[in-house]
Amino acid sequence: MKNVTDSFVSLGHWPSAGSFGFNTDILATNPINLSVVLGVLIFFGKGVLSDLLDNRKQRILSTIRNSEELRRGAIEQLERARDRLQKVEMEADEYRMNGYSEIEREKVNLINATSYSLEQFENYKNETLHFEQQRAINQVRQQVFEQALQGALGTLNSCLNSELHFRTISTNIGILGSMEEITD
């Protein structure tokens, strides 16, 4: 312990100026050594440190400029993309509206075509009904005519005697003969 206390006591004692030696007193030599090293570093390292800091500053500024250019480019791309999106949305709306218009047009055309077909079917039905009615009327007329003719022949046959029959035939032949002369 005496050595430790001696080292603290000898702080105030400096060796003589003519001698060279190592000072083993840690507390006395460290601040001096550190001051010398720092002074040398500051004197000689000031330019290197300044150059390093300037280079670093230039790289940081260059990175900031590049980032700003990239940001501007990204903003321009975003604006172009927004413009394209707006254009595509307008085209989509136009196609949608045209599609709806086309659908409505096709719907109206289909309704009109169906209505026309229904009218045609109704006309065909009415014509068929009219034709069938006329045919039925003609059949009834023919049956009525046949029955009336048979009734008239039956009445004539029962009422006519042979002399009256001959006179009717000769009158009819006379009428036919005069009609023949008119046509010639």
C-alpha positions as CSV (number, residue, x, y, z in Angstrom):
1,M,0.0,0.0,0.0
2,K,2.9,2.2,0.5
3,N,3.6,2.2,-3.3
4,V,0.1,3.4,-4.1
5,T,0.3,6.2,-1.6
6,D,3.7,7.1,-2.9
7,S,2.4,7.5,-6.3
8,F,-0.2,10.0,-5.1
9,V,2.3,11.9,-3.1
10,S,4.7,12.1,-5.9
11,L,2.2,13.9,-8.1
12,G,3.6,17.2,-7.1
13,H,7.2,16.0,-7.9
14,W,8.5,16.4,-11.4
15,P,11.8,14.9,-12.4
16,S,14.5,17.3,-13.4
17,A,14.5,18.9,-16.8
18,G,17.8,17.3,-17.9
19,S,16.7,13.8,-17.6
20,F,14.6,11.7,-19.8
21,G,12.4,8.9,-18.4
22,F,9.1,7.4,-18.2
23,N,6.6,8.8,-15.8
24,T,4.6,5.9,-14.4
25,D,2.2,8.1,-12.6
26,I,-1.1,7.3,-14.4
27,L,-3.1,10.1,-13.1
28,A,-0.5,12.7,-14.1
29,T,0.3,11.4,-17.6
30,N,-3.1,10.4,-19.0
31,P,-4.6,13.9,-19.3
32,I,-1.4,15.2,-20.9
33,N,-1.2,12.2,-23.3
34,L,-4.8,12.5,-24.2
35,S,-4.4,16.3,-24.8
36,V,-1.4,15.7,-27.0
37,V,-3.2,12.9,-29.0
38,L,-6.3,15.0,-29.4
39,G,-4.4,18.0,-30.5
40,V,-2.4,16.0,-33.1
41,L,-5.6,14.4,-34.3
42,I,-7.4,17.7,-34.5
43,F,-4.5,19.4,-36.3
44,F,-3.8,16.7,-38.8
45,G,-7.2,15.0,-39.0
46,K,-9.2,18.2,-39.4
47,G,-8.9,18.2,-43.2
48,V,-9.6,14.4,-43.5
49,L,-12.5,14.7,-41.1
50,S,-13.8,17.7,-43.0
51,D,-13.5,15.9,-46.3
52,L,-15.3,12.9,-44.9
53,L,-18.0,15.0,-43.6
54,D,-18.3,17.0,-46.8
55,N,-18.4,13.7,-48.8
56,R,-21.1,12.4,-46.5
57,K,-23.0,15.7,-46.8
58,Q,-22.8,15.5,-50.6
59,R,-24.0,11.9,-50.6
60,I,-26.9,12.8,-48.3
61,L,-27.8,15.8,-50.5
62,S,-27.5,13.6,-53.7
63,T,-29.7,11.0,-52.1
64,I,-32.3,13.7,-51.1
65,R,-32.2,15.1,-54.7
66,N,-32.6,11.6,-56.1
67,S,-35.4,10.9,-53.7
68,E,-37.1,14.2,-54.7
69,E,-36.8,13.2,-58.4
70,L,-38.2,9.8,-57.7
71,R,-41.0,11.4,-55.7
72,R,-41.8,13.7,-58.6
73,G,-41.7,10.8,-61.1
74,A,-44.0,8.8,-58.8
75,I,-46.4,11.7,-58.5
76,E,-46.4,12.1,-62.3
77,Q,-47.0,8.3,-62.7
78,L,-49.8,8.5,-60.2
79,E,-51.4,11.4,-62.0
80,R,-51.2,9.5,-65.3
81,A,-52.6,6.5,-63.7
82,R,-55.5,8.6,-62.2
83,D,-56.1,10.1,-65.7
84,R,-56.1,6.6,-67.2
85,L,-58.4,5.3,-64.5
86,Q,-60.8,8.2,-65.1
87,K,-60.8,7.6,-68.8
88,V,-61.4,3.9,-68.3
89,E,-64.2,4.6,-65.9
90,M,-65.8,7.0,-68.4
91,E,-65.5,4.4,-71.2
92,A,-67.0,1.7,-68.8
93,D,-69.9,4.1,-68.1
94,E,-70.3,4.7,-71.8
95,Y,-70.2,1.0,-72.5
96,R,-72.6,0.3,-69.7
97,M,-75.0,3.0,-71.0
98,N,-74.7,1.8,-74.5
99,G,-75.3,-1.8,-73.3
100,Y,-78.4,-0.7,-71.4
101,S,-79.6,1.2,-74.5
102,E,-78.9,-1.8,-76.7
103,I,-80.7,-4.1,-74.2
104,E,-83.7,-1.7,-74.2
105,R,-83.7,-1.5,-78.0
106,E,-83.6,-5.3,-78.2
107,K,-86.3,-5.6,-75.6
108,V,-88.5,-3.2,-77.6
109,N,-87.8,-5.0,-80.9
110,L,-88.6,-8.3,-79.3
111,I,-91.8,-6.9,-77.8
112,N,-92.7,-5.5,-81.2
113,A,-91.9,-8.7,-83.1
114,T,-93.9,-10.7,-80.6
115,S,-96.8,-8.3,-80.8
116,Y,-96.7,-8.5,-84.6
117,S,-96.5,-12.4,-84.5
118,L,-99.5,-12.4,-82.1
119,E,-101.4,-10.1,-84.4
120,Q,-100.6,-12.4,-87.4
121,F,-101.7,-15.5,-85.3
122,E,-104.9,-13.6,-84.4
123,N,-105.5,-12.7,-88.1
124,Y,-104.9,-16.3,-89.1
125,K,-107.2,-17.5,-86.4
126,N,-109.9,-15.1,-87.5
127,E,-109.5,-16.1,-91.1
128,T,-109.6,-19.8,-90.2
129,L,-112.7,-19.2,-88.1
130,H,-114.3,-17.2,-90.9
131,F,-113.4,-19.9,-93.5
132,E,-114.8,-22.6,-91.2
133,Q,-118.0,-20.6,-90.7
134,Q,-118.4,-20.1,-94.4
135,R,-117.8,-23.8,-95.0
136,A,-120.3,-24.7,-92.3
137,I,-122.9,-22.2,-93.7
138,N,-122.3,-23.6,-97.3
139,Q,-122.8,-27.1,-96.0
140,V,-126.0,-26.1,-94.2
141,R,-127.2,-24.3,-97.3
142,Q,-126.5,-27.3,-99.5
143,Q,-128.3,-29.6,-97.1
144,V,-131.2,-27.2,-96.9
145,F,-131.3,-26.9,-100.7
146,E,-131.1,-30.7,-101.1
147,Q,-133.9,-31.2,-98.6
148,A,-136.0,-28.4,-100.2
149,L,-135.3,-29.9,-103.7
150,Q,-136.3,-33.4,-102.5
151,G,-139.4,-32.0,-100.8
152,A,-140.3,-30.0,-103.9
153,L,-139.7,-33.1,-106.2
154,G,-141.7,-35.2,-103.8
155,T,-144.5,-32.6,-103.9
156,L,-144.3,-32.3,-107.6
157,N,-144.3,-36.1,-108.2
158,S,-147.3,-36.5,-105.9
159,C,-149.2,-33.6,-107.5
160,L,-148.3,-34.1,-111.1
161,N,-150.0,-36.4,-113.3
162,S,-148.5,-37.5,-116.6
163,E,-150.3,-34.9,-118.7
164,L,-149.1,-32.1,-116.5
165,H,-145.7,-33.6,-116.5
166,F,-145.5,-33.6,-120.3
167,R,-146.7,-30.0,-120.5
168,T,-144.0,-28.8,-117.9
169,I,-141.3,-30.7,-119.9
170,S,-142.4,-29.2,-123.2
171,T,-142.6,-25.7,-121.7
172,N,-139.1,-26.1,-120.2
173,I,-137.8,-27.4,-123.6
174,G,-139.3,-24.3,-125.3
175,I,-137.7,-22.0,-122.8
176,L,-134.3,-23.7,-123.3
177,G,-134.7,-23.5,-127.1
178,S,-135.5,-19.8,-127.0
179,M,-132.4,-19.3,-124.7
180,E,-130.3,-21.1,-127.2
181,E,-131.5,-18.9,-130.1
182,I,-130.6,-15.8,-128.0
183,T,-127.1,-17.0,-127.3
184,D,-126.4,-17.8,-131.0
